[in-house]
Amino acid sequence: MNHDKDDHSKMDHSKMDHSKMEDPKSDDHSKMDHSKMDHSKMKHGDHDHGSIPMGMAGHDHHKMMIADFRKRFWITLILTVPILFFSPMIQDFFGYSLLLPGNPYILFALSSIVYFYGGWPFIKGFWSEVKKAAPGMMTLIAMAISVAYFYSSATVFGLEGVDFFWELATLIAIMLVGHWIEMKSVLGASKALQLLVSMMPAEAHRVKGESIEDIKLEDLLKDDIILIKPGEKVPADGIITEGTSYLNESMLTGESKPVKKELNEKVIGGSVNGNSTLKVKVEHTGKDSYLNKVITMVEEAQKTKSKMQNLSDRAAKWLTYIALTVGFGTLAVWLILGFPFVYALERMVTVMVIACPHALGLAIPLVVAISTAVSAQNGLLIRNRTAFEESRKISVLLFDKTGTLTKGDFGVTRIESVDKKYTSNEVLRLASALEQSSEHPIAVGIIKKVKEDKVDIPKPENFKAITGKGVEANVEGKKVKVVSPGFLRDEKIAIPEDAYSDAAETVVFILIEGKLAGYIALADEIRPESAEAIKIFKKNNIKVLMATGDNEKTAKAVSDKLGLDGYYSEVLPHQKVEIVKELQSKKEFVAMTGDGVNDAPALAQANVGIAVGSGTDVAAETADIILVNSNPQDIANLILFGKATYNKMIQNLIWATGYNVVAIPLAAGVLYSSGFVMGPAIGAVFMSLSTIIVAINAQLLKRKIANK
């Protein structure tokens, strides 16, 4: 672990304003505070939304597909009821008799509609899989419904045997509802976001000199000044130029407590202003806005196919091979044993129809639907479902400190003068002149103290950044520097013995005319949720490490207080990726948490990249999973969600395929010598039981997650 440097300007970059960061690797907080990054140039995958407003075209197409599956399902279900009711096999099973004149032809007509209309998506999917030489779920479904339909049709027109029209109808209905549920689930995470877009105000109050004009939202331009009245929704992302107010960002961050916003602080489009008037300079509109970036990320999540879904496809592929092999093998064996062709064919058809488990079509979609909904409710935006499911494998969790384990809200704890010419109050006043325009957490803490003490802040001249070490300027004719301990060491200036206490403090030093005048100590309060989260991680055998730019003493104090397994202090942002690689070389499955821009290399390198933070920080394009809030407890929930989801998927696949393990051999006639051959009616009971178990088991996921 690196303990060579001690530089406040290198630490806690995670809480800097990302929209103003020029270089993720930069270690100069002052430079970062005064440079810009254009969010409109950030790419999200390979999808160019062009001029499509708020990226909604993809959602409209998805909605149309959902509507199509829903319509096909309801029509199929309506037709399935009479097919079941008038099916001779179902009547025999339940012990009643009600056959209409021309009963077989009525069943044939209704089933033909069900097959060609309800089954069309699966037939179409089958051809698509065949072209790719990759048989999967569509192939298995298409094979089962086609065998059932054409064999049953043949029995209507002269072939000896019983029809499978009831099996055909129920299979198509259940598979349609399974696909409908899955498609609804992937859209579910973005529904709340779409709702936000629709809730955006239609107009904005643009300030033009002394007058105010109401304009349509789409006419709003970057750098426009807008007026936001009490109780109104913020029409666009921007920076406050006048006023102070409390804003309700609950629909964006999930945090119910209104957030105080002051001069030069960011506001997000869609949040609700409190009871004060604000003037805001527009930063992002339309497709560049925070809301749209999150919607884009959700769209990417929808396109990311679940790894477990791929597993169910692989299961379907093997079931296809097994069904074909066992089906034709069954036909051959019964023919070799001298049984009539019609009997052997019925055995073969029964095997191939039963081989397509109804439960397999519901096993994954139900779990995906529930886990996605619960995750969204708990502030988890899942960009990569595979990473979400693999979160169960995490063995090491590497935390950024500020704003994650701690509140990221620096407060001044001590102000000391070491030069009799200057009082502690004067040291603070001169330092505030240099820090007033910076958004660095340390600078914010100093300015906060100045405002509390009602100290007048002087104006700086010839402001300059000291690369990686601090800032300097002329204040009231004096050359003032606010620097890190590293600067003092480089300049061979002795650091006062009492500068550092045992507390988790960060210290900056004030030089006036090249001489040390005093120092200011600040502390970042540890989040109360952090300790509880660490306990959960350890309970799940996950090692917790911390990487921070803070000094050794501060890092150790936080680590000891929380009982971490280790820490890396005085780490530059680009060094975090080296730490991740080092851990991975030790066969660790690493999750990295960070704010997403300066931590981008490490987030990309980690097995699971988790972006934390509220506001525009959550638009971290390199992360797999985004937590709307900075609460470490949410990361614990994420891992527990991932484990519970994975377990339910495995359980459902076992139930779904276990049905086949029992049913296929029995349908093939392995117990024929003992007098038992599974008939289609018994197969239906097995099928129904398997489907019900899968559905109930998936619903239990809600309770399991709620108890975490």
C-alpha positions in Angstrom: 0.0 0.0 0.0 1.3 3.4 -0.9 2.2 5.8 1.9 4.8 8.0 0.2 2.8 11.1 -0.5 0.5 13.3 1.5 -1.5 15.7 -0.7 -5.0 17.0 0.0 -5.4 18.1 -3.6 -5.0 14.4 -4.6 -7.6 13.1 -2.3 -11.3 12.7 -2.4 -11.6 13.4 -6.1 -14.7 11.2 -6.1 -16.7 14.1 -4.7 -15.6 16.7 -7.3 -18.0 18.0 -9.8 -17.7 15.5 -12.6 -19.3 17.8 -15.2 -16.2 20.0 -14.7 -13.5 17.3 -14.8 -11.3 17.5 -17.8 -9.0 14.5 -17.2 -9.9 11.5 -15.1 -6.3 11.1 -14.2 -5.7 14.7 -13.2 -4.6 15.2 -9.6 -5.1 18.9 -9.4 -8.3 19.8 -7.6 -8.1 23.4 -8.6 -7.6 22.6 -12.2 -10.6 20.3 -12.1 -12.8 23.0 -10.6 -12.0 25.4 -13.4 -12.2 23.1 -16.4 -15.2 21.7 -18.3 -16.3 18.5 -19.7 -19.1 18.3 -22.2 -21.6 15.6 -21.2 -23.2 15.8 -24.5 -20.1 14.0 -25.9 -20.5 11.1 -23.5 -21.4 7.9 -25.4 -23.7 5.2 -24.1 -23.0 2.1 -26.0 -23.3 2.2 -29.8 -26.8 3.6 -29.9 -27.2 7.0 -31.5 -30.4 8.5 -30.5 -30.0 11.4 -32.9 -32.7 13.9 -32.6 -35.2 11.5 -31.0 -36.5 13.4 -27.9 -35.5 11.9 -24.6 -34.6 8.6 -26.3 -38.2 7.4 -26.3 -38.4 5.8 -29.8 -36.9 2.5 -28.5 -39.5 2.5 -25.7 -42.4 3.0 -28.1 -41.2 0.0 -30.2 -40.8 -2.1 -27.0 -44.3 -1.0 -25.9 -45.7 -2.1 -29.3 -44.1 -5.5 -28.9 -45.5 -5.9 -25.4 -49.0 -4.9 -26.7 -48.7 -7.4 -29.5 -47.8 -10.3 -27.0 -50.5 -9.2 -24.7 -53.1 -9.2 -27.5 -52.0 -12.6 -28.7 -52.1 -14.0 -25.2 -55.7 -12.8 -24.4 -57.0 -14.1 -27.8 -55.2 -17.4 -27.3 -56.5 -17.7 -23.7 -60.1 -17.0 -24.8 -59.9 -19.7 -27.4 -58.1 -22.1 -25.0 -61.1 -22.2 -22.7 -63.5 -24.0 -25.1 -60.6 -26.1 -26.4 -60.0 -27.4 -22.9 -63.7 -27.7 -22.1 -64.6 -29.7 -25.3 -61.4 -31.8 -25.3 -62.2 -35.6 -24.9 -59.0 -36.2 -23.0 -59.8 -33.5 -20.4 -63.3 -34.8 -20.2 -62.1 -38.3 -19.5 -59.7 -37.0 -16.9 -62.3 -35.0 -15.0 -65.1 -37.5 -15.6 -67.7 -35.5 -17.6 -69.0 -35.8 -21.2 -70.1 -32.9 -23.4 -69.4 -33.4 -27.1 -70.8 -31.0 -29.7 -71.8 -32.1 -33.2 -68.6 -32.0 -35.3 -66.6 -31.7 -32.0 -63.2 -32.7 -33.6 -63.6 -30.1 -36.4 -64.5 -27.4 -33.9 -61.4 -28.2 -31.9 -59.3 -28.2 -35.1 -60.7 -24.8 -36.2 -60.1 -23.2 -32.9 -56.6 -24.8 -32.5 -55.6 -23.7 -36.0 -56.2 -20.1 -35.0 -54.3 -20.6 -31.8 -51.4 -22.2 -33.7 -51.0 -19.8 -36.5 -51.9 -16.6 -34.6 -50.8 -17.3 -31.0 -47.8 -19.4 -32.1 -46.6 -17.1 -34.8 -43.9 -15.4 -32.7 -42.4 -18.8 -31.8 -42.5 -20.1 -35.4 -40.8 -16.9 -36.5 -38.3 -17.2 -33.7 -37.6 -20.8 -34.7 -36.6 -19.8 -38.2 -34.4 -17.1 -36.8 -32.6 -19.6 -34.6 -32.3 -22.1 -37.4 -30.7 -19.5 -39.6 -28.1 -18.8 -36.9 -27.7 -22.6 -36.3 -28.4 -21.8 -32.6 -31.5 -23.7 -31.4 -32.9 -22.3 -28.2 -36.2 -21.7 -26.5 -38.0 -20.7 -29.7 -36.9 -23.9 -31.4 -38.1 -26.0 -28.5 -41.5 -24.3 -28.3 -42.0 -24.3 -32.1 -41.1 -28.0 -32.3 -43.5 -28.9 -29.5 -46.5 -26.9 -30.8 -45.9 -28.0 -34.4 -45.8 -31.7 -33.5 -48.9 -31.3 -31.3 -50.8 -29.4 -34.0 -50.0 -31.5 -37.1 -50.3 -34.8 -35.3 -53.7 -33.7 -33.7 -54.9 -32.4 -37.1 -54.0 -35.8 -38.6 -56.1 -37.6 -36.0 -59.1 -35.4 -37.0 -58.8 -36.5 -40.6 -58.4 -40.2 -40.2 -55.2 -41.1 -38.2 -55.8 -43.3 -35.2 -54.9 -41.7 -31.9 -55.9 -38.9 -29.5 -55.5 -35.2 -30.2 -53.2 -32.9 -28.3 -55.1 -29.7 -29.1 -55.5 -28.9 -25.4 -51.7 -29.2 -24.9 -51.1 -27.1 -27.9 -53.4 -24.3 -26.7 -52.1 -24.3 -23.1 -48.5 -24.4 -24.1 -48.9 -21.4 -26.5 -50.9 -19.4 -23.9 -48.3 -20.0 -21.1 -45.3 -19.2 -23.4 -47.0 -16.0 -24.5 -47.6 -14.9 -21.0 -44.0 -15.8 -20.1 -42.6 -13.6 -22.8 -45.1 -10.9 -22.0 -44.0 -10.8 -18.4 -40.3 -10.7 -19.4 -40.8 -7.9 -21.8 -42.8 -5.9 -19.2 -40.1 -6.4 -16.6 -37.3 -5.0 -18.7 -39.5 -2.0 -19.4 -40.4 -1.7 -15.8 -37.2 -0.1 -14.6 -37.6 2.8 -17.1 -41.3 3.4 -16.5 -40.7 5.7 -13.5 -38.2 7.6 -15.6 -40.6 7.9 -18.5 -43.1 9.2 -16.0 -40.6 11.8 -14.9 -40.2 13.0 -18.5 -43.9 13.3 -18.9 -44.0 15.3 -15.6 -41.5 17.9 -16.8 -43.1 21.3 -17.2 -44.2 22.3 -20.7 -42.8 25.8 -20.3 -39.9 27.6 -18.8 -39.5 31.2 -17.6 -36.6 32.6 -19.5 -34.9 35.8 -18.1 -34.2 38.4 -20.8 -32.6 41.4 -19.2 -35.2 42.9 -16.9 -38.1 41.0 -18.5 -39.2 37.4 -18.2 -40.7 35.4 -21.1 -42.5 32.0 -21.1 -41.1 29.7 -23.7 -41.6 26.0 -24.6 -39.2 23.6 -23.1 -37.8 22.5 -26.5 -36.8 26.2 -27.2 -34.6 26.3 -24.1 -30.9 26.7 -24.9 -27.7 26.1 -23.1 -26.6 29.1 -21.0 -30.1 30.6 -20.9 -31.0 32.0 -17.5 -34.4 30.7 -16.2 -36.5 31.7 -13.3 -38.0 28.9 -11.1 -40.8 30.0 -8.9 -41.7 28.4 -5.5 -43.3 24.9 -6.0 -42.4 24.7 -9.7 -40.6 21.8 -11.3 -37.1 22.5 -12.6 -37.3 22.5 -16.4 -33.6 21.7 -17.1 -30.3 20.8 -15.5 -28.4 23.9 -14.5 -26.4 25.9 -11.9 -28.0 28.4 -9.5 -26.9 32.0 -10.2 -29.2 33.6 -7.7 -31.2 32.4 -4.7 -31.2 29.6 -2.1 -33.9 27.0 -1.8 -34.7 23.5 -0.7 -35.4 21.1 -3.6 -37.3 17.9 -3.6 -35.3 15.4 -5.7 -37.1 12.3 -4.4 -38.3 11.2 -7.8 -34.7 11.3 -9.1 -32.6 10.1 -6.2 -35.1 8.3 -3.9 -34.1 10.6 -1.1 -37.2 11.9 0.5 -35.5 14.7 2.5 -35.4 18.0 0.5 -31.9 19.1 -0.4 -30.6 22.6 0.3 -29.3 24.3 -2.9 -27.3 27.5 -2.9 -25.3 29.7 -5.3 -23.2 27.8 -7.9 -24.8 24.5 -6.9 -26.4 22.2 -9.5 -30.1 21.5 -9.9 -31.6 18.6 -11.9 -34.4 18.8 -14.3 -37.5 17.2 -12.9 -36.8 18.1 -9.2 -39.3 20.3 -7.4 -38.4 23.8 -6.0 -39.3 24.6 -2.5 -40.6 28.0 -1.3 -37.9 30.3 -2.6 -37.4 31.8 -6.1 -34.2 30.7 -8.0 -32.4 31.8 -11.1 -30.6 29.1 -12.9 -28.2 29.0 -15.8 -29.1 26.1 -18.1 -26.4 23.5 -18.5 -28.1 20.6 -20.2 -31.4 20.3 -22.1 -33.1 17.5 -24.0 -30.9 14.5 -24.8 -28.0 15.9 -22.8 -30.0 16.1 -19.6 -29.5 13.9 -16.5 -32.9 12.3 -16.9 -32.2 11.3 -20.5 -28.7 9.8 -19.6 -30.4 7.6 -17.0 -33.1 6.6 -19.5 -30.4 5.7 -22.0 -28.6 3.6 -19.5 -31.9 1.8 -18.7 -32.3 1.1 -22.4 -28.9 -0.4 -22.5 -29.9 -2.6 -19.5 -32.9 -3.8 -21.5 -30.7 -4.9 -24.3 -28.3 -6.8 -22.0 -29.6 -10.3 -22.0 -29.4 -12.0 -18.6 -26.7 -14.6 -18.3 -29.2 -16.9 -16.6 -31.6 -16.3 -19.6 -28.8 -17.6 -21.8 -28.6 -20.6 -19.4 -32.3 -21.3 -20.0 -31.6 -21.0 -23.7 -28.8 -23.5 -23.4 -31.2 -25.8 -21.4 -33.8 -25.4 -24.2 -31.2 -26.3 -26.8 -30.2 -29.5 -25.1 -33.9 -30.3 -24.4 -34.5 -29.9 -28.2 -31.7 -32.4 -28.9 -33.0 -34.8 -26.2 -36.6 -34.5 -27.4 -35.6 -35.3 -31.0 -33.3 -38.1 -30.0 -35.7 -39.7 -27.4 -38.7 -39.0 -29.6 -37.4 -40.8 -32.7 -35.7 -43.4 -30.5 -39.1 -44.1 -28.9 -40.7 -44.4 -32.3 -38.0 -46.8 -33.4 -38.0 -48.9 -30.2 -41.8 -49.4 -30.2 -41.8 -50.3 -33.9 -38.9 -52.8 -33.3 -40.9 -54.3 -30.5 -43.7 -55.0 -33.0 -46.2 -52.4 -31.9 -48.4 -50.7 -34.5 -47.1 -47.5 -36.1 -50.0 -45.5 -34.8 -49.2 -46.5 -31.2 -45.4 -45.9 -31.7 -46.2 -42.5 -33.2 -48.4 -41.5 -30.3 -45.6 -42.4 -27.9 -43.2 -40.3 -29.9 -45.5 -37.3 -30.1 -46.3 -37.5 -26.3 -42.5 -37.4 -25.6 -41.8 -34.5 -27.9 -44.8 -32.4 -26.6 -44.0 -33.1 -22.9 -40.3 -32.3 -23.6 -41.2 -28.6 -23.9 -41.8 -27.7 -20.3 -44.3 -24.9 -19.7 -42.4 -24.0 -16.6 -39.1 -23.4 -18.4 -40.8 -20.6 -20.3 -41.8 -18.9 -17.0 -38.8 -19.8 -14.9 -36.5 -16.9 -15.8 -39.0 -14.2 -16.9 -40.8 -14.3 -13.6 -37.6 -13.9 -11.5 -36.3 -11.2 -13.9 -39.5 -9.3 -13.6 -39.6 -9.4 -9.8 -35.9 -8.7 -9.2 -35.9 -5.8 -11.7 -39.0 -4.2 -10.0 -37.6 -4.6 -6.5 -34.2 -3.3 -7.5 -35.7 -0.2 -9.1 -37.7 0.4 -5.9 -34.5 0.3 -3.9 -32.6 2.7 -6.1 -30.6 0.2 -8.2 -30.3 1.0 -11.9 -29.0 -2.2 -13.5 -27.1 -1.5 -16.7 -25.7 -5.0 -16.9 -27.9 -7.9 -15.7 -24.9 -10.3 -15.9 -22.9 -8.2 -13.4 -26.0 -8.0 -11.2 -26.3 -11.8 -11.1 -22.5 -12.2 -10.6 -22.5 -9.9 -7.6 -23.0 -13.0 -5.6 -19.4 -14.0 -6.4 -17.9 -10.8 -5.0 -15.0 -11.6 -2.6 -13.4 -8.2 -2.3 -15.2 -4.8 -2.2 -13.0 -1.8 -2.9 -14.6 1.4 -1.5 -13.8 5.0 -2.4 -14.0 6.8 1.0 -15.5 10.2 0.6 -19.2 10.3 0.1 -19.5 6.6 0.3 -18.2 5.4 3.7 -18.3 9.0 4.8 -20.8 11.8 4.2 -18.4 13.7 2.0 -19.4 16.9 3.9 -16.2 18.4 5.3 -16.5 20.6 8.4 -13.7 22.7 9.9 -12.6 21.2 13.3 -9.6 23.4 14.1 -8.0 26.6 12.9 -4.5 27.3 14.2 -2.2 30.2 13.7 1.6 29.6 14.0 2.6 33.2 13.2 1.9 35.9 15.8 1.2 38.4 13.0 -2.0 36.6 12.1 -5.0 35.5 14.3 -6.8 32.2 13.5 -9.6 34.3 12.2 -7.3 36.1 9.8 -5.9 32.7 8.6 -9.4 31.5 7.8 -10.3 34.8 6.1 -7.3 34.8 3.8 -7.7 31.1 3.0 -11.3 31.6 2.1 -10.4 34.1 -0.7 -8.6 31.3 -2.6 -11.3 28.6 -2.0 -14.5 30.6 -2.6 -14.8 29.5 -6.3 -13.8 25.8 -5.8 -16.2 23.0 -5.3 -13.6 20.7 -3.8 -15.0 19.2 -0.5 -12.2 20.9 1.5 -12.9 24.2 -0.1 -16.7 23.8 0.5 -15.9 23.1 4.2 -13.8 26.2 4.6 -16.4 28.4 2.9 -19.1 26.9 5.1 -17.2 27.9 8.2 -16.6 31.4 6.9 -20.3 31.9 6.3 -21.2 30.5 9.8 -18.7 33.0 11.4 -20.0 35.8 9.1 -16.5 36.6 7.8 -16.1 38.9 4.8 -14.3 37.1 2.0 -11.7 39.2 0.2 -11.2 39.1 -3.6 -8.2 37.2 -4.9 -6.0 38.4 -7.8 -3.7 36.4 -10.2 -5.3 33.1 -9.1 -3.1 30.0 -10.0 -3.2 26.3 -9.4 -0.1 24.7 -8.0 -0.2 21.4 -9.9 -1.1 18.6 -7.6 -0.4 20.6 -4.5 -2.9 23.4 -4.0 -3.7 27.0 -5.1 -2.1 30.5 -4.8 -3.2 34.1 -5.4 -2.6 37.7 -4.3 -5.0 38.8 -1.5 -4.9 42.4 -0.2 -1.3 42.8 -1.5 -0.1 39.6 0.1 1.0 36.4 -1.7 -1.2 33.6 -0.2 -1.0 29.9 -0.8 -3.4 27.1 0.5 -1.4 23.9 0.1 -1.1 20.3 1.1 1.5 18.8 3.4 3.3 17.5 0.3 4.1 21.1 -0.8 5.6 21.8 2.6 7.8 18.8 2.4 9.0 19.7 -1.1 9.8 23.2 0.0 11.5 21.9 3.2 9.1 23.7 5.4 8.6 22.1 8.8 5.1 20.8 9.6 4.0 21.8 13.2 4.0 18.8 15.6 0.4 19.4 16.7 -0.9 19.8 13.1 -2.3 16.3 13.1 -4.4 14.8 15.9 -5.5 11.2 16.2 -8.9 12.1 14.6 -9.7 11.3 11.0 -8.8 14.9 9.9 -7.5 16.4 6.7 -5.2 19.4 7.1 -4.3 22.2 4.7 -1.7 24.8 5.3 -1.7 28.6 4.7 1.5 30.3 3.6 1.7 34.1 3.5 4.6 35.6 1.7 6.3 32.2 1.6 6.1 31.7 5.4 3.8 29.3 7.2 1.0 31.3 8.9 -1.3 28.6 10.1 -3.3 25.5 9.2 -7.0 24.4 9.0 -8.1 20.9 9.9 -11.3 19.4 8.5 -13.0 16.1 9.2 -15.5 14.1 7.1 -18.1 12.4 9.3 -18.5 8.6 8.8 -21.9 7.6 7.6 -23.9 5.8 10.4 -25.0 3.2 7.8 -21.4 2.3 7.0 -20.7 0.2 10.1 -23.9 -1.9 9.5 -23.0 -2.4 5.9 -19.5 -3.6 6.8 -21.0 -6.2 9.1 -23.2 -7.5 6.3 -20.3 -7.8 4.0 -18.2 -9.7 6.5 -21.1 -12.0 7.3 -21.1 -12.8 3.6 -17.4 -13.5 3.6 -16.6 -10.4 1.6 -13.3 -8.5 2.4 -13.8 -4.7 2.5 -10.9 -2.5 1.5 -10.7 1.3 1.1 -8.8 3.3 -1.5 -8.5 7.0 -0.7 -6.4 10.0 -1.6 -6.4 11.0 2.0 -3.3 10.8 4.2 -2.2 7.7 6.1 -3.4 8.8 9.5 -6.9 9.8 8.3 -7.2 6.6 6.3 -6.1 4.5 9.2 -8.6 6.3 11.6 -11.5 5.6 9.3 -10.4 2.0 8.7 -10.0 1.2 12.4 -13.3 2.8 13.3 -15.2 0.7 10.7 -13.1 -2.4 11.1 -12.1 -2.7 7.5 -9.8 -5.5 6.3 -7.3 -3.0 4.9 -6.9 0.4 3.2 -4.8 2.2 0.5 -4.0 5.8 1.4 -2.8 8.7 -0.8 -4.0 7.0 -3.9 -4.3 9.0 -7.1 -7.5 8.2 -9.3 -5.5 6.4 -12.0 -3.7 4.2 -9.4 -7.0 2.6 -8.4 -7.1 0.5 -11.5 -3.7 -0.9 -10.5 -5.1 -1.9 -7.1 -8.0 -3.7 -8.8 -5.6 -5.5 -11.1 -3.4 -6.5 -8.2 -6.4 -7.9 -6.3 -7.6 -9.8 -9.4 -4.2 -11.3 -9.9 -4.8 -12.9 -6.5 -7.9 -14.6 -7.9 -10.3 -12.2 -6.1 -13.7 -11.3 -7.6 -13.5 -7.5 -7.2 -16.3 -5.0 -7.0 -15.2 -1.4 -7.3 -17.3 1.5 -6.1 -16.8 5.1 -7.3 -18.4 8.1 -8.7 -17.8 7.0 -12.3 -15.6 9.6 -14.2 -12.3 9.8 -12.3 -12.8 6.2 -11.2 -13.6 5.1 -14.8 -10.6 2.9 -15.4 -11.0 1.0 -12.1 -14.8 0.7 -12.6 -14.2 -0.8 -16.1 -11.4 -3.1 -14.8 -13.4 -4.4 -11.8 -15.5 -7.6 -12.2 -18.5 -5.5 -11.0 -18.3 -1.7 -11.4 -20.7 0.1 -9.0 -21.3 3.9 -9.5 -22.5 5.6 -6.3 -23.7 9.1 -5.8 -26.7 11.3 -6.6 -27.1 14.1 -9.1 -25.3 14.0 -12.4 -22.7 11.7 -10.8 -24.9 8.7 -11.4 -24.4 9.1 -15.2 -21.2 7.0 -14.8 -21.0 5.4 -18.2 -18.4 2.7 -17.2 -20.3 1.2 -14.3 -22.4 -2.0 -14.5 -24.7 -1.0 -11.7 -25.7 2.4 -10.5 -26.9 3.1 -7.0 -29.0 6.3 -6.9 -27.9 7.1 -3.4 -24.4 7.0 -1.9 -25.5 4.7 1.0 -23.1 1.7 1.4 -26.1 -0.2 2.8 -27.4 -0.2 -0.8 -24.3 -2.0 -2.0 -25.0 -4.7 0.7 -28.6 -4.9 -0.6 -27.3 -5.2 -4.1 -25.2 -8.2 -3.3 -28.0 -9.8 -1.3 -30.4 -9.1 -4.2 -28.0 -10.7 -6.7 -27.6 -13.8 -4.5 -31.4 -14.2 -4.0 -32.1 -13.6 -7.7 -29.5 -16.2 -8.8 -30.7 -18.8 -6.3 -34.4 -18.4 -7.5 -33.3 -18.7 -11.1 -31.4 -21.9 -10.4 -34.3 -23.3 -8.3 -36.8 -22.5 -11.0 -34.6 -24.1 -13.7 -34.3 -27.2 -11.5 -38.0 -27.4 -11.1 -38.6 -26.7 -14.8 -36.1 -29.3 -16.1 -36.8 -31.8 -13.3 -40.2 -32.2 -14.7 -38.7 -33.4 -17.9 -36.3 -35.8 -16.2 -39.3 -37.6 -14.8 -41.9 -37.1 -17.5 -39.9 -37.9 -20.7 -38.8 -41.5 -19.7 -42.3 -42.3 -18.4 -43.9 -40.9 -21.6 -41.4 -43.0 -23.7 -42.6 -46.1 -21.8 -39.7 -47.2 -19.7 -42.2 -48.7 -17.1 -44.3 -50.4 -19.8 -43.2 -53.9 -18.5 -44.7 -53.0 -15.1 -47.9 -51.9 -16.7 -47.5 -48.1 -16.6 -47.2 -45.8 -19.5 -47.7 -42.1 -18.9 -50.6 -40.8 -20.9 -51.0 -37.3 -22.0 -53.5 -36.5 -19.3 -51.0 -37.5 -16.5 -48.4 -35.4 -18.3 -50.7 -32.5 -18.1 -50.9 -32.8 -14.4 -47.1 -32.9 -14.1 -46.9 -29.9 -16.4 -49.4 -27.8 -14.4 -47.8 -28.7 -11.1 -44.3 -27.7 -12.4 -45.6 -24.4 -13.7 -47.5 -23.6 -10.4 -44.4 -24.4 -8.3 -42.2 -22.1 -10.5 -44.6 -19.2 -10.3 -45.0 -19.5 -6.5 -41.2 -19.9 -6.0 -40.6 -16.7 -8.1 -43.1 -14.8 -6.0 -41.2 -15.8 -2.8 -38.3 -13.7 -4.1 -40.2 -10.6 -3.0 -40.4 -11.8 0.6 -36.8 -13.0 0.6 -35.6 -9.6 -0.5 -37.9 -7.8 1.9 -36.4 -9.7 4.8 -32.8 -8.7 4.0 
